[in-house]
Amino acid sequence: MPTTRINGIPLDHDRTGSGPPVLMIMGSGAAKSAWHLHQVPALVAEGFEVVTFTNRGIPPSGGEPGFTLGDMAADTIGLIEHLGIGPCSIVGMSLGARVAREVARTRPDLVSRLVLVAPRGRLDRMRAAGNAAEIALADSGVTLPPRYRAVMRAVQNLSPRTLADDQRIADWLDIFELAVTDGPGVRTQLDLSAVEDRLEDLTGITASCRVIAFADDIVAPPHLAEEIARTLPRADCHVVPHCGHYGYLERPDQVNRLITEFLRAPETTQE
């Protein structure tokens, strides 16, 4: 796997396929590999070159705790410039969507189109309480049993339909029990998730945008995603049914279609 030093840290990244470039930014605690199960093959099949990378603080990328959203955006900008792929389309998931918005706001010359997956621009009462609870747990020093952690991850990120499917949920629980979210940046990402965006800053984003929300998402519910779409000057919003925060894994065909159709559409249709 290629590693490039960007802003003083090694940044793990991949380039796959050929064609118009699409850069993909993953969310909290996840490596670039999360995109490669469904989204990267679909985009490559549609004739795109896809660049994925692992955010700072998440192995195998480097980086120490205490970084900011601006640091994450600077890493993204540095990688785009290093690879010479700007202007490119950017797809961001959850925290990655915040990074994508910051790149589009500060460096519009590097962004042609923007896809925001499961985004939120503010914390309502429930989301604020949940984030505060995650921070308190992380700071308590308590180590949760792997199976308990897997069950809670499923409840927080999957849809009721998946939770009620005995075969599917058995597979998910096994995956979650083996998949450990680790690295020096995980705790810092919790802090970044607690910071609200200034929605008014989104009005300066000039790129055409597509917002994709998930109907059963309790982490970034559709009403918060729809607020972002209404604030952006050039955006539409689609809500994918029967999936939670991991909708890009639960309903990949529909999510991939929404991404590829938007990236392929003539620019004039997005205005």
C-alpha positions as CSV (number, residue, x, y, z in Angstrom):
1,M,0.0,0.0,0.0
2,P,1.4,3.4,-1.0
3,T,2.3,5.8,1.9
4,T,3.1,9.4,1.2
5,R,4.3,12.0,3.7
6,I,1.8,14.8,3.8
7,N,2.1,17.7,6.3
8,G,4.8,15.8,8.1
9,I,2.9,12.5,8.6
10,P,2.8,9.2,6.6
11,L,-0.6,9.0,4.9
12,D,-1.8,5.6,3.7
13,H,-3.6,5.8,0.4
14,D,-4.6,3.8,-2.8
15,R,-5.4,4.7,-6.4
16,T,-7.6,2.4,-8.3
17,G,-9.0,2.5,-11.9
18,S,-8.7,5.2,-14.5
19,G,-10.8,8.1,-15.6
20,P,-12.2,11.2,-13.8
21,P,-10.7,11.3,-10.3
22,V,-12.9,10.7,-7.2
23,L,-11.4,11.2,-3.7
24,M,-13.2,9.4,-0.9
25,I,-12.9,10.4,2.8
26,M,-14.0,7.9,5.5
27,G,-15.6,8.7,8.8
28,S,-14.6,8.3,12.5
29,G,-12.3,5.4,13.4
30,A,-12.4,3.8,10.0
31,A,-9.6,3.1,7.5
32,K,-9.8,3.5,3.8
33,S,-10.6,-0.2,3.4
34,A,-14.2,0.5,4.3
35,W,-14.8,2.0,0.9
36,H,-13.2,-0.9,-1.0
37,L,-15.9,-3.5,-0.3
38,H,-18.7,-1.8,-2.4
39,Q,-18.0,1.7,-3.4
40,V,-14.6,1.5,-5.1
41,P,-15.5,-1.5,-7.3
42,A,-18.7,0.3,-8.4
43,L,-17.0,3.6,-9.2
44,V,-14.1,1.9,-11.1
45,A,-16.7,-0.1,-13.1
46,E,-18.3,3.2,-14.1
47,G,-15.0,4.5,-15.4
48,F,-13.6,6.6,-12.5
49,E,-10.2,6.7,-10.9
50,V,-10.8,6.3,-7.1
51,V,-8.4,7.6,-4.5
52,T,-8.9,6.4,-0.9
53,F,-6.8,7.2,2.1
54,T,-6.8,6.6,5.9
55,N,-7.2,9.7,8.0
56,R,-4.4,10.8,10.3
57,G,-4.3,9.1,13.7
58,I,-5.9,5.9,12.3
59,P,-3.3,3.1,11.5
60,P,-1.6,2.6,9.2
61,S,-1.5,6.4,8.7
62,G,0.6,8.4,11.2
63,G,-0.3,11.4,13.3
64,E,-0.7,12.1,17.0
65,P,-3.8,13.1,19.0
66,G,-4.9,16.7,19.3
67,F,-5.4,17.5,15.6
68,T,-8.1,19.7,14.2
69,L,-10.7,19.5,11.4
70,G,-8.4,22.0,9.7
71,D,-5.5,19.6,9.9
72,M,-7.6,16.8,8.4
73,A,-8.7,19.1,5.6
74,A,-5.1,20.2,5.0
75,D,-4.1,16.5,4.7
76,T,-6.8,16.0,2.0
77,I,-5.7,19.1,0.2
78,G,-2.0,18.0,0.4
79,L,-2.9,14.6,-1.0
80,I,-4.9,16.1,-3.9
81,E,-2.0,18.4,-4.8
82,H,0.6,15.6,-4.4
83,L,-1.3,13.3,-6.7
84,G,-2.1,16.1,-9.1
85,I,-5.8,15.1,-9.4
86,G,-7.5,18.5,-8.7
87,P,-10.1,19.6,-9.4
88,C,-11.7,16.3,-8.4
89,S,-15.0,15.0,-7.0
90,I,-15.0,14.3,-3.3
91,V,-17.1,11.8,-1.4
92,G,-17.1,12.1,2.4
93,M,-18.8,9.9,4.9
94,S,-19.9,11.3,8.3
95,L,-16.9,13.0,9.8
96,G,-15.3,12.6,6.3
97,A,-18.2,14.7,5.0
98,R,-17.2,17.5,7.3
99,V,-13.7,17.3,6.1
100,A,-15.0,17.4,2.5
101,R,-17.0,20.5,3.2
102,E,-14.0,22.2,4.7
103,V,-11.9,21.4,1.7
104,A,-14.7,22.7,-0.7
105,R,-15.1,25.9,1.4
106,T,-11.4,26.8,1.6
107,R,-10.1,25.4,-1.7
108,P,-12.9,25.5,-4.2
109,D,-10.3,25.2,-7.0
110,L,-9.6,21.6,-6.0
111,V,-13.3,20.4,-5.9
112,S,-15.5,19.8,-8.9
113,R,-18.4,18.0,-7.2
114,L,-19.2,17.0,-3.6
115,V,-21.1,14.0,-2.2
116,L,-21.9,14.1,1.5
117,V,-22.9,10.8,2.9
118,A,-24.6,10.7,6.4
119,P,-23.6,14.3,7.2
120,R,-24.8,16.5,10.0
121,G,-24.2,20.2,10.5
122,R,-25.1,20.5,14.2
123,L,-25.9,18.4,17.2
124,D,-29.5,18.2,18.4
125,R,-30.1,17.3,22.0
126,M,-30.0,13.5,21.5
127,R,-26.9,13.6,19.3
128,A,-25.1,15.9,21.8
129,A,-26.0,13.5,24.7
130,G,-24.7,10.5,22.7
131,N,-21.4,12.1,21.8
132,A,-20.9,13.3,25.4
133,A,-21.5,9.7,26.6
134,E,-19.0,8.3,24.1
135,I,-16.4,10.8,25.3
136,A,-17.1,10.0,29.0
137,L,-16.7,6.3,28.3
138,A,-13.5,6.8,26.4
139,D,-12.1,8.8,29.3
140,S,-13.2,6.4,32.0
141,G,-10.6,3.8,31.2
142,V,-13.3,1.1,31.1
143,T,-12.6,-1.7,28.6
144,L,-15.9,-3.2,27.3
145,P,-16.1,-6.9,26.5
146,P,-15.8,-7.4,22.7
147,R,-19.3,-8.9,22.3
148,Y,-20.9,-6.1,24.2
149,R,-19.1,-3.6,22.1
150,A,-20.2,-5.4,18.9
151,V,-23.8,-5.4,20.0
152,M,-23.8,-1.7,20.8
153,R,-22.1,-0.9,17.5
154,A,-24.8,-2.8,15.7
155,V,-27.6,-1.0,17.5
156,Q,-26.1,2.4,16.9
157,N,-25.3,1.9,13.2
158,L,-27.6,-0.6,11.6
159,S,-31.3,-0.4,10.7
160,P,-34.1,-2.2,12.5
161,R,-34.6,-4.4,9.4
162,T,-31.1,-5.7,9.6
163,L,-31.3,-6.1,13.4
164,A,-34.4,-8.3,13.0
165,D,-32.7,-10.5,10.3
166,D,-31.2,-13.4,12.3
167,Q,-28.7,-14.5,9.7
168,R,-27.5,-11.0,8.7
169,I,-27.1,-9.7,12.2
170,A,-25.2,-12.8,13.2
171,D,-22.7,-12.0,10.5
172,W,-22.5,-8.4,11.4
173,L,-21.9,-9.2,15.1
174,D,-19.1,-11.4,14.2
175,I,-17.5,-8.7,12.0
176,F,-17.9,-6.1,14.7
177,E,-16.4,-8.3,17.4
178,L,-13.3,-8.8,15.3
179,A,-13.1,-5.2,14.0
180,V,-11.4,-3.1,16.7
181,T,-11.5,0.7,16.3
182,D,-8.1,1.8,17.5
183,G,-5.3,4.4,17.0
184,P,-4.2,7.6,18.6
185,G,-6.7,9.6,16.6
186,V,-9.9,7.9,17.7
187,R,-10.3,10.0,20.9
188,T,-9.6,13.2,19.0
189,Q,-12.2,12.3,16.4
190,L,-14.8,12.1,19.2
191,D,-13.9,15.7,20.1
192,L,-14.3,16.8,16.5
193,S,-17.7,15.2,16.3
194,A,-18.8,17.2,19.2
195,V,-18.0,20.5,17.5
196,E,-20.9,22.0,15.4
197,D,-20.4,23.5,12.0
198,R,-21.3,27.0,11.2
199,L,-24.1,26.4,8.8
200,E,-23.7,29.8,7.4
201,D,-20.2,28.9,6.2
202,L,-21.8,26.4,3.8
203,T,-23.3,29.1,1.7
204,G,-19.8,29.9,0.3
205,I,-19.4,26.4,-1.2
206,T,-19.6,26.7,-5.0
207,A,-19.4,23.0,-6.0
208,S,-22.5,21.1,-6.9
209,C,-23.4,18.8,-4.0
210,R,-25.4,15.7,-3.4
211,V,-26.4,14.8,0.2
212,I,-27.2,11.2,0.9
213,A,-29.0,10.4,4.2
214,F,-30.1,7.1,5.7
215,A,-33.7,6.8,6.9
216,D,-32.9,4.9,10.1
217,D,-29.6,6.7,11.0
218,I,-29.6,7.6,14.7
219,V,-26.0,9.0,14.5
220,A,-26.7,11.5,11.7
221,P,-30.5,11.5,11.2
222,P,-32.1,12.7,7.9
223,H,-33.4,15.9,9.4
224,L,-29.9,17.1,10.1
225,A,-28.7,16.1,6.6
226,E,-31.6,17.9,5.0
227,E,-30.6,21.1,6.9
228,I,-27.2,20.9,5.2
229,A,-28.8,20.4,1.8
230,R,-31.1,23.4,2.3
231,T,-28.2,25.6,3.3
232,L,-25.8,24.7,0.4
233,P,-26.3,26.9,-2.6
234,R,-26.4,24.0,-5.1
235,A,-27.5,20.7,-3.5
236,D,-30.1,18.0,-3.6
237,C,-30.8,15.4,-0.9
238,H,-31.8,11.8,-1.1
239,V,-32.9,9.6,1.8
240,V,-32.1,5.9,1.4
241,P,-34.7,3.7,3.2
242,H,-34.2,0.7,5.5
243,C,-30.6,1.5,6.6
244,G,-28.7,3.1,9.5
245,H,-25.5,5.0,9.7
246,Y,-23.7,2.2,7.8
247,G,-26.1,2.5,4.9
248,Y,-23.3,2.5,2.4
249,L,-22.7,-1.1,3.6
250,E,-26.4,-2.1,4.2
251,R,-27.7,-0.7,0.9
252,P,-24.6,-0.4,-1.3
253,D,-26.4,-0.7,-4.6
254,Q,-28.7,2.2,-4.0
255,V,-25.9,4.3,-2.5
256,N,-23.6,3.6,-5.4
257,R,-26.3,4.5,-7.9
258,L,-26.9,7.8,-6.2
259,I,-23.2,8.6,-6.2
260,T,-22.4,7.5,-9.8
261,E,-25.5,9.1,-11.3
262,F,-24.6,12.4,-9.7
263,L,-21.0,12.3,-10.8
264,R,-22.0,11.4,-14.4
265,A,-24.8,13.9,-14.8
266,P,-24.1,17.0,-16.9
267,E,-23.1,19.9,-14.8
268,T,-26.1,22.0,-16.0
269,T,-28.6,19.6,-14.5
270,Q,-27.2,20.3,-11.0
271,E,-27.8,24.0,-10.9
